[in-house]
Amino acid sequence: MLSTRRRAALLAGGVALSIAGSGVVSSPASAAPTRYEAETAPATCAGAIESNHTGYSGSGFCNADNAVGASAQFTVTASAAGSVTIGVRYANGGTANRPADVLVNGAAVHSATAFDPSGAWTTWVTKTLTVPVVAGTNTIRLSPTTAAGLPNVDYLETDVTDTPPAGKQMEDLDRGLVSVRSGTGNLVSWRLLGTESTSTGFNVYRGTTKLTASPITNSTNYLDSGASGDASYTVRAVENGVEKEPSTPSLRFTGGNYLDVPISRPGSTYTAGDASVGDADGDGQYEIFLKWDPSDQKDNSQSGVTSNVYIDAYKLNGQRLWRVNLGRNIRAGAHYTQFQVYDYDGDGRAEMAVRTGDGTVSGTGQVIGNANADHRNSGGHIITGPEYLTVFNGLTGAAMSTVPFEPARGNICDWGDCNGNRGDRFLAGTAYLDGQRPSIIMGRGYYAKSTIAAWDFRDGQLTRRWKFDSGSAGNQWTGRGTHSLSIADVDGNGTDEIIYGGMTINSNGTGRYTTNFYAHGDALHVGDFLPSRPGKEIWQIHEQSSGAAATLRDANSGATIMQKNNTCSCEGPARGVAGDVHAGNPGAEFWGRGTGLTSLFNGSGGNVGRNPGSANFLAWWDADPVRELLDGNHVDKYGTSADTRLLTGTGAHSVNGTKSTPSLSGDLFGDWREEVILPRDDNAALRIYATSTQTDRRIHTLMHDAQYRVAIAWQNTAYNQPPHPSFFLGGGMSTPPQPNIYVR
């Protein structure tokens, strides 16, 4: 059987495997695992086949020599190229991890994969990984990277199915176990995975000492009072009274309530900007992807040549995996580079999709297009020359696929001006357009002409799924965009729609509905804000000088639920937020900054309190499900008379100028509460803040809620917005539904 982390992932995306020499073929209709014993040819073992430890399968196991490179190798045959999940059953009776590279057809696909201690040589556990295969014969080799050699290897098992399981493909995350200093103790916090029952219990261990008298079932945190700050923890799930394997040891927030991740500045004029996360190496832990902004970056409306934009990927220990240089033909500014990080091909490892140009250099040194081309005009704008869409390998930074960018520039004057201001306004997102696998969304333009293209990345290739163009769809689709977008399943049919401000586009690329007015604005929120009514809602502010300053609309139909009007005949509000921040009001509240938005409103438009001290980001931070205010480097709790400061990120700062947003915020580690990532003031580290408050609430990790997870992916887009889950999370909430997902 596969481990808890991979059990739900009956993989292969259309690849049927047969084990060479075994006579066993996994047919397309069968989801049963195919097993290959390490002691049976054509498997090879650089050591001895032994049977002196009980509990193995077959007639024995591979006890490879204690040496670097003393490997165990398996041979498999695939009917087509794709990705498969393998489960390696092993025993490691020592006290130390025995790392090994995993090579497929001689190429390393996982480096220094941890084969952790199993507790005894007679205790067999399964390590699961996703690997790529080619059509035909493949070799899968486990090659140890230390002199300790491999653990004892019993067999390799594959799970194969021609069609993905029901639900949406999500990351195969680990526990995300963290230890945050709380008073004189440590708050230990971990994930309840979306594939697990809400009744799953957990035992907590400090070192080898069990701390829980009985499994924890009401939350996913534990306060270890009086413990030293450097204590190390693991947790073990308990299902049907059986304790499972230990988690990866806790990540200790060494700054008390923060962890510094070292980063390497490209130069003294660069500041750390927007960030994203993805599991680049398939180990269940997130890596951080970071965009560097030069001091001479420009708004589209401004002239001037800018320095190059760089994007890095980092392990949590600060190891830089790679750096992509977007080059001189990608201008620096908030509206130009929107990067998406997600596992698009379903191989269990994240990729990065971003617009590139002539001279972009990958993380492995590949040059895209013409390295010598310079398409900048005298004003620093780039309105001629080729544009590309490139998918980069999340682990190596190598360019995996590059195609001409869509939506294409075309005639630059079609976008509302001829200088590149409106024609170079880009948005990006990730959406489950088929209800199961993620697609890349690229948008261009929103003041006038608006275009959106959807792309799939499968089997190493980018292919366009569809393109929407307001120029051909009709004038009612023109001028409806905002400085951000959102992705949600607005009709509940399992596929995602693209909310592009005042218009919503169906999963097949057709227009669903549009507002009947100029809907452009700076803020957009989509979620189940009013649990008393069915479906989801959209809260959007509008810049028009008359009529609606903000609207609350039904996400499915576009019908207006509540509207606040412009009262000054001036430009509309610059800020707008939706979320349950006031415990005294059922459901979410709606507010902003600017004409018509003078108070905190309920879903009917009624005044339910004073305006909060900020109208920017949000974060679930304390013990209750009512959300807190996040602005700049601080978190505040709303009160009827004043806000209460819960966190000040001393020594760290927000990004994006007056927008004062975090590099990233979301449920990145631990339980369902959210973390905040800010650059340290010296730009030498990213500082990750986490709550130190214990909670008695149990909610599946928000990163296994598909709407929330794709919101983390698009959060860096243009005018950053906070993520919202697909269900109402707030005061008086009902128990959220089990996520309908499978993991890879």
C-alpha positions in Angstrom: 0.0 0.0 0.0 1.1 3.6 -0.6 1.7 6.0 2.3 -0.9 8.4 3.5 0.7 11.2 1.4 0.3 9.3 -1.9 -2.5 6.9 -1.2 -5.1 9.2 -2.8 -3.0 9.7 -5.9 -3.7 6.9 -8.4 -1.6 8.5 -11.0 -0.1 8.3 -14.4 -2.2 10.6 -16.5 -2.8 8.1 -19.3 0.3 5.9 -18.9 -0.1 2.2 -18.6 2.9 0.4 -17.1 4.1 -3.1 -17.3 6.9 -4.5 -15.2 9.5 -6.1 -17.4 9.8 -9.8 -16.8 7.0 -9.8 -14.3 4.2 -10.8 -16.7 2.0 -8.3 -14.9 0.4 -5.5 -16.9 -1.6 -2.7 -15.3 -4.5 -2.2 -17.8 -6.1 1.2 -18.4 -9.2 0.0 -16.5 -7.2 -1.1 -13.4 -6.2 1.2 -10.6 -4.5 -1.6 -8.7 -0.9 -1.0 -7.9 1.7 -3.0 -9.8 4.5 -4.5 -7.6 8.0 -5.4 -8.6 10.1 -7.3 -6.1 13.7 -6.1 -5.5 15.0 -9.7 -5.3 13.6 -10.8 -8.7 15.3 -10.1 -12.1 15.4 -7.9 -14.0 15.8 -5.8 -10.8 19.4 -5.4 -9.8 20.9 -4.9 -6.3 24.5 -3.7 -5.7 24.8 -5.8 -2.6 23.0 -8.9 -1.3 19.5 -10.4 -1.4 18.7 -11.2 2.2 15.8 -12.5 4.2 17.0 -12.1 7.8 14.5 -9.4 8.8 10.8 -10.3 8.9 7.9 -8.4 7.3 9.2 -8.3 3.7 7.2 -9.2 0.7 8.2 -12.0 -1.7 11.3 -14.1 -1.1 13.6 -11.4 0.3 14.9 -7.9 0.0 17.9 -5.9 -1.4 20.5 -5.1 1.2 22.8 -2.9 -0.9 26.4 -2.2 0.0 27.1 0.7 2.4 28.6 3.0 -0.2 27.8 6.0 -2.4 26.2 4.8 -5.6 25.5 1.2 -4.4 22.1 1.2 -6.0 18.9 -0.8 -6.5 17.4 -0.6 -10.0 14.0 -1.6 -11.4 12.9 -1.8 -15.1 9.5 -0.7 -16.2 7.8 -0.4 -19.6 5.4 2.4 -20.3 2.8 2.4 -23.2 3.1 6.2 -23.5 5.1 9.1 -22.1 3.8 10.7 -18.9 4.1 10.7 -15.1 3.7 7.8 -12.7 3.7 7.5 -8.9 6.1 5.0 -7.5 6.1 3.6 -3.9 9.4 2.2 -2.6 8.9 -0.1 0.4 11.9 -0.1 2.7 13.2 -0.5 6.2 15.7 1.7 7.9 16.5 0.5 11.4 19.2 3.1 11.9 18.8 6.5 13.5 19.8 8.6 10.5 18.2 9.4 7.1 19.6 7.5 4.2 19.3 9.9 1.2 19.3 8.7 -2.4 19.0 10.2 -5.8 16.2 8.8 -7.9 17.2 8.4 -11.6 14.9 7.6 -14.5 16.7 6.4 -17.6 20.0 7.7 -16.1 18.8 11.3 -15.4 18.2 12.4 -11.8 14.6 13.4 -11.2 14.7 13.6 -7.4 17.9 14.6 -5.6 18.9 13.3 -2.1 15.4 11.9 -1.4 15.1 11.2 2.3 14.6 7.6 3.3 13.9 8.4 7.0 14.4 5.9 9.9 11.5 3.4 10.1 12.2 2.5 13.7 13.5 -1.0 13.2 14.8 -3.3 10.4 11.6 -5.2 10.7 9.4 -2.1 10.3 8.6 -1.5 6.6 7.3 1.8 5.4 6.7 3.2 1.9 8.3 6.3 0.3 6.3 7.6 -2.6 7.4 9.9 -5.5 6.1 11.0 -8.9 8.5 10.4 -11.8 8.4 11.0 -15.5 8.6 8.0 -17.9 9.0 7.7 -21.7 7.1 5.3 -23.9 8.8 1.9 -23.9 11.4 0.6 -21.4 12.5 2.8 -18.5 15.0 2.2 -15.7 14.3 3.6 -12.2 17.4 3.6 -10.0 17.8 4.4 -6.3 21.4 5.7 -5.9 22.6 6.5 -2.3 24.4 9.8 -1.8 26.2 8.9 1.4 28.5 6.1 2.6 25.7 4.8 4.7 24.1 3.4 1.5 20.4 2.6 0.9 17.9 1.3 3.4 16.8 -2.3 2.8 14.6 -2.2 -0.2 11.7 -4.6 -0.4 9.9 -3.7 -3.7 8.9 -0.8 -6.0 5.2 -0.4 -6.6 3.4 1.7 -9.1 -0.2 3.1 -9.2 -1.6 3.5 -12.7 -4.8 4.8 -14.1 -5.6 6.1 -17.6 -7.9 8.8 -16.3 -7.4 11.1 -13.3 -9.5 10.3 -10.2 -12.6 12.4 -9.5 -12.0 15.9 -8.2 -9.2 18.4 -8.7 -5.5 17.7 -8.8 -3.7 19.2 -5.8 -0.3 19.1 -4.2 0.8 16.1 -2.2 1.8 18.2 0.9 3.5 17.0 4.0 2.3 18.0 7.5 3.8 21.5 7.2 4.8 21.0 10.9 6.0 24.2 12.5 7.1 25.2 16.0 6.5 28.8 16.9 7.6 30.3 20.3 4.5 31.2 22.4 5.3 32.7 25.8 7.5 30.2 27.6 6.5 27.3 25.4 6.1 26.3 21.7 3.0 26.3 19.6 3.3 23.2 17.5 1.0 23.3 14.4 0.4 21.0 11.4 -1.9 20.5 8.5 -5.1 18.4 8.3 -4.8 17.3 4.7 -7.7 17.5 2.3 -7.6 13.8 1.7 -8.1 13.0 5.5 -11.2 12.7 7.6 -11.9 15.4 10.1 -11.9 12.7 12.8 -8.2 11.8 12.2 -6.4 12.0 15.5 -2.8 13.1 16.0 -0.1 12.3 18.6 2.6 14.8 19.2 6.2 13.9 20.0 9.0 16.1 21.3 12.0 14.1 20.2 11.1 10.6 21.2 8.8 11.7 24.1 5.1 11.3 23.4 3.3 14.5 24.7 -0.3 13.6 24.1 -2.2 11.3 26.5 -4.7 10.6 23.8 -4.8 11.7 20.1 -5.8 15.3 19.4 -9.1 15.3 17.4 -10.4 18.9 17.9 -7.6 20.9 16.4 -4.3 20.6 14.6 -2.1 22.4 17.1 -0.6 21.7 20.5 0.9 24.1 23.1 4.0 22.6 24.7 4.3 24.8 27.8 7.7 25.2 29.3 9.6 23.6 26.4 12.9 25.0 25.2 12.8 27.1 22.0 15.1 24.6 20.2 12.9 21.6 20.8 12.2 19.4 17.8 8.7 17.8 17.2 7.0 15.2 15.0 3.3 14.3 14.8 1.8 10.9 13.9 -1.7 10.5 12.5 -3.9 8.0 14.3 -6.6 6.2 12.1 -8.8 3.5 13.5 -6.6 3.3 16.6 -3.5 2.7 14.5 -0.6 5.2 14.8 0.9 6.0 11.4 4.5 6.9 10.4 6.0 10.1 11.9 5.9 13.4 10.0 9.0 15.2 8.9 10.5 17.0 11.9 9.1 20.5 12.7 10.3 23.7 11.1 11.4 25.9 13.9 10.6 29.6 13.7 13.9 30.7 15.1 12.9 34.4 15.5 10.1 33.5 17.9 7.1 34.1 15.7 9.1 34.4 12.4 11.5 32.5 10.2 14.1 34.2 8.1 14.8 32.7 4.7 18.1 34.1 3.3 17.9 35.5 -0.2 20.6 36.8 -2.6 20.0 40.3 -4.0 20.9 40.8 -7.7 22.3 44.2 -6.9 22.1 47.1 -4.5 19.3 48.8 -6.5 16.9 45.8 -6.2 14.3 45.1 -3.6 12.4 41.9 -2.9 8.9 42.0 -4.4 6.1 39.6 -5.0 6.4 35.9 -4.1 4.7 32.6 -4.7 5.1 29.1 -3.5 5.1 25.6 -5.1 6.6 22.2 -4.3 9.5 22.3 -6.8 11.1 19.0 -5.9 8.1 16.9 -4.9 9.0 16.4 -1.2 5.8 17.9 0.1 7.4 21.1 1.4 7.0 24.4 -0.4 9.8 26.3 -2.1 9.5 30.1 -2.5 9.6 31.9 -5.8 10.6 35.6 -5.6 10.5 38.5 -8.1 13.1 41.2 -7.7 12.1 44.7 -8.6 14.7 47.3 -9.7 14.5 50.9 -8.3 13.9 52.3 -11.8 10.7 50.2 -12.4 7.9 52.1 -14.1 4.2 52.3 -14.2 2.9 51.8 -17.8 2.0 55.5 -17.9 5.6 56.6 -17.3 8.5 56.8 -19.8 12.0 55.6 -19.0 14.2 52.6 -19.5 14.2 50.1 -16.7 16.7 47.5 -15.4 16.1 43.8 -15.8 13.6 41.8 -13.7 14.8 38.6 -12.0 12.9 35.7 -10.5 14.5 33.3 -8.0 13.5 30.0 -6.4 14.6 29.2 -2.8 14.5 26.3 -0.4 13.4 27.3 3.1 17.0 27.1 4.3 17.9 29.9 1.8 19.5 27.7 -0.8 18.9 29.3 -4.2 17.8 26.8 -6.7 18.0 29.1 -9.7 17.6 32.6 -11.1 15.8 33.6 -14.3 16.8 36.9 -15.9 13.8 38.2 -17.9 16.1 40.4 -19.9 15.9 43.9 -21.4 12.8 43.2 -23.5 10.6 42.7 -20.4 9.9 46.1 -18.8 10.0 46.3 -15.0 6.7 47.4 -13.3 3.7 46.1 -11.4 1.6 45.5 -14.6 4.2 43.7 -16.8 5.3 40.5 -15.0 2.7 38.2 -13.5 4.2 34.8 -12.8 2.2 31.6 -12.1 3.6 28.8 -10.0 1.7 25.5 -10.0 2.1 21.8 -10.9 0.6 22.1 -14.4 1.7 18.7 -15.9 0.8 16.6 -12.9 4.2 15.2 -12.2 4.2 16.2 -8.5 6.5 19.1 -9.0 5.7 22.8 -9.6 6.5 24.8 -12.7 6.6 28.5 -13.3 4.8 30.2 -16.2 5.7 33.7 -17.2 5.8 36.1 -20.2 9.3 36.2 -21.7 11.1 38.1 -24.5 14.1 38.0 -26.7 17.2 37.6 -24.4 15.4 36.1 -21.4 17.9 33.7 -19.7 16.7 30.6 -18.0 18.0 29.2 -14.7 20.3 26.9 -16.6 21.6 29.5 -19.0 19.3 28.9 -22.0 18.7 32.0 -24.0 15.2 32.5 -25.3 14.8 34.1 -28.7 17.5 36.5 -30.0 20.0 37.3 -27.3 21.1 40.5 -29.0 17.7 42.0 -29.8 16.7 45.3 -28.1 13.1 46.3 -28.8 13.0 49.3 -26.3 11.9 52.6 -27.9 13.2 56.0 -26.9 10.6 56.1 -24.1 11.6 52.8 -22.7 8.4 51.1 -23.8 8.5 47.8 -25.7 5.7 47.8 -28.3 7.5 45.8 -31.1 9.3 42.5 -31.2 8.2 39.0 -30.3 6.7 38.0 -26.9 6.7 34.5 -25.6 5.1 32.4 -22.9 7.6 30.1 -21.2 7.2 27.3 -18.7 10.2 26.9 -16.5 11.1 23.8 -14.5 10.5 24.7 -10.8 13.5 22.7 -9.6 16.2 23.6 -12.1 14.9 26.8 -13.7 15.3 25.3 -17.2 13.0 26.4 -20.0 10.7 23.5 -20.7 8.4 24.9 -23.4 8.3 28.3 -25.1 5.6 29.5 -27.5 4.5 32.8 -29.0 2.6 34.7 -26.3 -1.1 34.9 -26.4 -3.0 37.2 -26.0 -0.7 38.8 -28.6 0.0 42.5 -28.9 -1.3 42.9 -32.4 -1.9 46.6 -33.3 -0.9 48.4 -30.2 -3.4 51.2 -30.9 -6.3 48.8 -30.5 -5.9 48.8 -26.7 -6.9 52.5 -26.1 -3.6 54.3 -26.8 -0.6 53.8 -29.0 2.2 54.1 -26.5 1.9 50.8 -24.7 0.2 52.1 -21.6 -3.0 50.2 -22.0 -1.8 47.5 -24.3 0.8 46.2 -21.9 -1.4 45.7 -18.9 -1.2 42.0 -18.1 -3.1 39.7 -15.7 -2.5 36.0 -15.0 -4.1 33.2 -13.1 -4.5 29.4 -12.8 -7.9 27.7 -13.3 -9.4 24.2 -13.3 -11.1 24.6 -16.7 -11.8 20.9 -17.1 -12.7 20.4 -13.4 -9.6 18.2 -12.7 -6.3 19.6 -14.0 -5.0 23.2 -13.8 -4.6 25.5 -16.8 -2.6 28.7 -17.2 -4.6 31.9 -17.7 -3.0 34.9 -19.4 -4.9 38.2 -19.7 -4.1 41.5 -21.6 -5.9 44.8 -21.3 -8.8 46.0 -19.2 -9.4 49.7 -19.8 -10.8 49.1 -23.3 -10.0 45.9 -25.3 -9.7 42.9 -23.0 -8.3 39.5 -24.1 -7.8 36.2 -22.2 -6.0 33.1 -23.3 -6.0 29.7 -21.6 -3.1 27.3 -21.9 -2.4 23.7 -20.9 1.0 22.4 -20.1 1.0 18.6 -20.7 3.8 16.2 -21.6 6.3 18.9 -21.8 4.4 21.1 -24.3 2.3 24.2 -24.1 -1.0 24.1 -26.1 -3.6 26.8 -26.3 -7.0 25.8 -25.0 -9.0 28.9 -26.0 -8.8 32.6 -26.4 -11.5 35.3 -25.6 -11.3 38.7 -27.3 -13.6 41.5 -26.5 -12.8 43.0 -29.9 -14.8 40.2 -31.5 -17.2 39.3 -28.7 -18.9 42.8 -28.7 -18.7 46.2 -27.1 -20.5 45.0 -24.0 -17.3 43.2 -23.1 -15.1 46.2 -23.5 -13.7 48.2 -20.5 -14.9 45.7 -17.9 -11.5 44.6 -16.4 -9.8 45.5 -13.2 -6.2 45.6 -12.0 -6.6 42.0 -10.8 -8.7 38.9 -11.6 -10.2 36.1 -9.6 -10.9 32.4 -10.3 -13.8 30.5 -8.9 -16.4 27.9 -9.7 -19.3 30.3 -9.8 -22.1 27.8 -10.8 -21.0 24.8 -8.8 -20.5 22.5 -11.8 -16.9 21.7 -10.8 -15.1 23.8 -13.5 -13.7 27.3 -12.9 -14.8 30.6 -14.4 -12.5 33.7 -14.8 -13.9 36.8 -13.0 -12.2 39.6 -15.0 -13.7 42.5 -13.0 -17.0 43.4 -14.5 -17.2 40.4 -16.8 -17.0 36.7 -16.2 -15.7 34.2 -18.7 -16.9 30.5 -18.8 -14.5 27.6 -18.5 -14.8 27.0 -22.3 -13.8 30.6 -23.1 -17.2 32.0 -23.9 -18.6 35.1 -22.2 -20.9 34.4 -19.3 -22.2 37.9 -18.3 -21.0 41.4 -18.1 -22.0 44.6 -16.2 -23.8 47.3 -18.1 -21.4 50.0 -17.1 -17.6 50.9 -17.1 -16.6 48.5 -14.3 -12.9 49.1 -14.0 -11.5 49.3 -10.5 -8.5 48.6 -8.2 -10.0 45.8 -6.0 -11.9 42.6 -6.6 -13.0 39.9 -4.1 -14.9 36.6 -4.8 -16.0 34.1 -2.2 -18.9 32.7 -0.2 -19.4 35.9 1.8 -23.1 35.5 2.6 -23.7 32.0 3.9 -27.4 32.9 4.2 -27.8 32.9 0.4 -26.8 30.2 -2.1 -23.6 30.5 -4.1 -20.7 33.0 -4.1 -20.6 36.8 -4.3 -18.4 39.4 -6.0 -17.4 42.6 -4.2 -15.8 45.1 -6.6 -15.0 48.8 -6.5 -15.4 51.0 -9.6 -13.5 54.1 -10.7 -16.3 55.7 -12.7 -17.2 59.3 -11.6 -21.0 58.6 -11.5 -23.2 55.7 -10.7 -21.8 52.7 -8.9 -18.7 53.2 -6.7 -18.9 49.6 -5.5 -21.2 46.6 -6.1 -21.9 43.3 -4.5 -23.0 40.9 -7.2 -24.2 37.3 -7.5 -21.1 35.4 -8.9 -23.2 33.0 -10.9 -25.6 35.4 -12.7 -24.0 38.8 -12.2 -27.1 40.3 -10.7 -26.5 43.2 -8.3 -27.2 42.4 -4.6 -26.1 45.7 -3.1 -24.7 48.9 -4.6 -23.0 52.0 -3.2 -22.9 55.0 -5.4 -20.4 57.7 -6.2 -21.4 60.8 -4.2 -18.8 63.3 -5.4 -18.8 63.1 -9.2 -15.0 62.3 -8.8 -13.0 59.2 -9.4 -14.3 56.2 -7.6 -12.8 54.4 -4.6 -9.1 53.3 -4.6 -9.6 50.5 -2.0 -12.2 47.8 -1.3 -12.3 44.7 0.9 -14.7 41.9 1.7 -14.4 39.5 4.7 -15.8 38.6 8.0 -13.9 41.0 10.3 -16.7 42.0 12.7 -17.9 39.2 15.1 -21.1 41.2 15.8 -22.5 40.8 12.2 -23.5 37.5 10.6 -21.6 36.8 7.4 -19.0 39.0 5.8 -18.7 42.8 5.8 -17.8 45.1 2.9 -15.8 48.3 3.0 -13.3 50.5 1.3 -11.7 53.9 0.9 -13.3 56.6 -1.3 -16.6 58.1 -2.3 -19.7 56.1 -1.2 -17.7 53.9 1.2 -18.1 55.6 4.6 -18.8 52.7 6.9 -18.7 48.9 7.4 -21.6 47.4 5.4 -23.4 44.1 5.6 -24.7 42.2 2.6 -27.8 44.4 2.4 -25.9 47.6 2.4 -26.7 48.5 6.0 -24.2 50.2 8.3 -22.9 47.7 10.9 -20.0 49.7 12.3 -17.1 52.1 11.8 -14.8 51.7 8.8 -11.8 49.5 9.8 -8.4 51.1 10.1 -7.2 49.6 6.8 -8.7 48.5 3.5 -6.0 46.2 2.1 -5.2 42.6 2.9 -6.7 40.1 5.4 -5.3 37.2 7.5 -6.7 34.6 9.8 -4.4 35.1 12.7 -5.9 34.6 16.1 -7.9 31.6 17.6 -11.4 32.4 16.1 -12.5 32.2 12.5 -13.2 35.9 12.3 -10.5 37.3 10.0 -8.0 40.0 10.9 -6.8 43.1 9.0 -3.3 42.9 7.3 -1.8 46.2 6.1 1.9 47.0 5.6 3.9 45.1 8.2 1.1 44.8 10.8 -1.9 42.6 11.6 -4.9 44.2 13.5 -8.1 42.9 15.0 -11.2 45.0 14.2 -13.1 46.3 17.2 -16.3 48.4 17.4 -14.4 51.4 18.7 -10.8 50.8 17.6 -8.5 48.2 16.0 -6.2 46.1 18.2 -2.6 45.5 17.1 -1.7 41.8 17.1 1.5 41.8 15.1 4.1 44.4 14.1 6.7 43.0 11.8 9.6 45.1 13.2 12.6 45.0 10.8 10.5 44.0 7.8 8.5 45.9 5.2 5.7 45.6 2.8 6.1 45.7 -1.0 4.4 47.5 -4.0 4.8 51.0 -2.7 1.6 52.6 -1.5 -0.3 49.3 -2.0 1.6 48.1 1.1 1.0 44.4 0.4 3.0 41.4 1.6 5.3 39.5 -0.7 2.8 36.7 0.0 0.2 35.8 2.6 -1.7 32.5 3.0 -2.0 29.2 4.8 1.5 28.1 3.9 2.4 26.0 7.0 0.8 24.5 10.0 -2.9 24.6 10.7 -5.5 26.7 8.8 -4.3 30.1 10.0 -2.3 32.2 7.6 1.3 33.2 7.4 2.7 36.5 6.2 5.9 36.9 4.1 7.6 40.3 4.2 11.1 41.2 3.0 13.5 42.0 5.8 14.5 45.7 5.7 18.0 44.9 4.4 16.5 42.7 1.6 18.8 39.9 2.6 16.0 37.6 3.8 12.3 36.9 3.5 10.7 37.0 6.9 7.8 34.5 7.4 5.5 35.4 10.3 3.2 32.9 11.9 0.7 33.1 14.7 1.6 32.0 18.2 -2.0 31.7 19.4 -3.5 28.3 20.1 -6.9 27.5 18.6 -9.5 24.8 19.2 -10.7 25.0 15.6 -10.0 22.2 13.1 -10.2 23.0 9.4 -8.5 21.2 6.4 -5.5 23.0 5.1 -6.8 25.9 3.0 -4.2 24.9 0.4 -6.3 21.9 -0.4 -9.3 24.1 -1.2 -8.9 24.7 -5.0 -10.3 28.2 -5.1 -7.9 29.3 -2.2 -4.9 27.5 -3.8 -5.3 29.1 -7.2 -5.7 32.5 -5.3 -2.3 32.0 -3.8 -1.0 31.5 -7.4 -2.6 34.7 -8.8 -2.0 36.8 -5.7 1.1 38.4 -7.2 -1.0 39.6 -10.2 -0.9 43.5 -10.7 -2.7 45.0 -7.7 -2.4 42.1 -5.3 -5.5 40.9 -3.5 -6.0 38.5 -0.5 -7.1 34.9 -1.1 -10.6 33.6 -0.3 -11.7 30.0 0.0 -14.7 28.5 -1.8 -16.7 28.2 1.5 -17.6 30.7 4.2 -14.9 30.9 6.9 -16.0 33.2 9.6 -18.1 33.6 12.7 -21.0 31.1 13.1 -19.6 29.1 10.1 -20.8 25.6 9.3 -18.5 22.7 9.0 -16.8 23.1 5.6 -17.2 20.3 3.1 -14.5 17.7 2.5 -12.3 18.9 -0.4 -13.1 17.0 -3.6 -9.4 16.4 -4.6 -6.7 13.9 -5.4 -3.0 14.6 -4.8 0.1 14.2 -7.0 
